[in-house]
């Protein structure tokens, strides 16, 4: 029998197999390689765009890099919020058991967002470092030295009360606090419009995020097309 005469699987078997293999490939890519997220807020302006009712940036988050190294100050990362960050988070899952199961399955292949409070911020300080910003400081200070803040939103989005903070601090004064080992102090680039580590300093982690909560490093903006490009991760500590 020639190759042209060999029987092929009927369409009702071949199509489901192709779909299953495609979904498996997507699952493996999103679990071990990278995932696409959407920016929903303005807390990372001007680096990342997002707001209610507008076209938020779609970003590609690399999951491979941190398997071989640790996040560094200046990296923009996606992470799962801890309990204090999750106050007000409302699950988008259906109360219907069947629909909820389908939603959970869909999240594995990127058709539905994960059922967790994923956020995006910039790493400012890492485990063992001391971070603060007080009156007269020229910028946020890490281990007594000012960090580079050239990437932050200027002018600031909201006025700062000079009695309790400064534009250099991006809001109220804070610290000093020492970041627990294995954790990271996060700040938004839109400093006066970001509920970041500063807003959670009273929690069990002093507002920092444990390393195991980090989902990956933001590498590229992939949509909208006029925003396509890499996301910078400057060495912010001088």
Secondary structure by P-SEA (a helix, b strand, c coil): ccccccccccaaaaaaaaaaaaaaaaaaaaacccbbbbbcccccccccccccccccbbbbbbccccccccccccccbbbbbcccccccccccccccaaaaaaaaaaaaacccccccbbbbbbbcccccccccccccccccccccccccccccccccccccccccccccccccccccccccccbbbbbbcccccccccccccccccccccccccccccccccccccccbbbbbbccccc
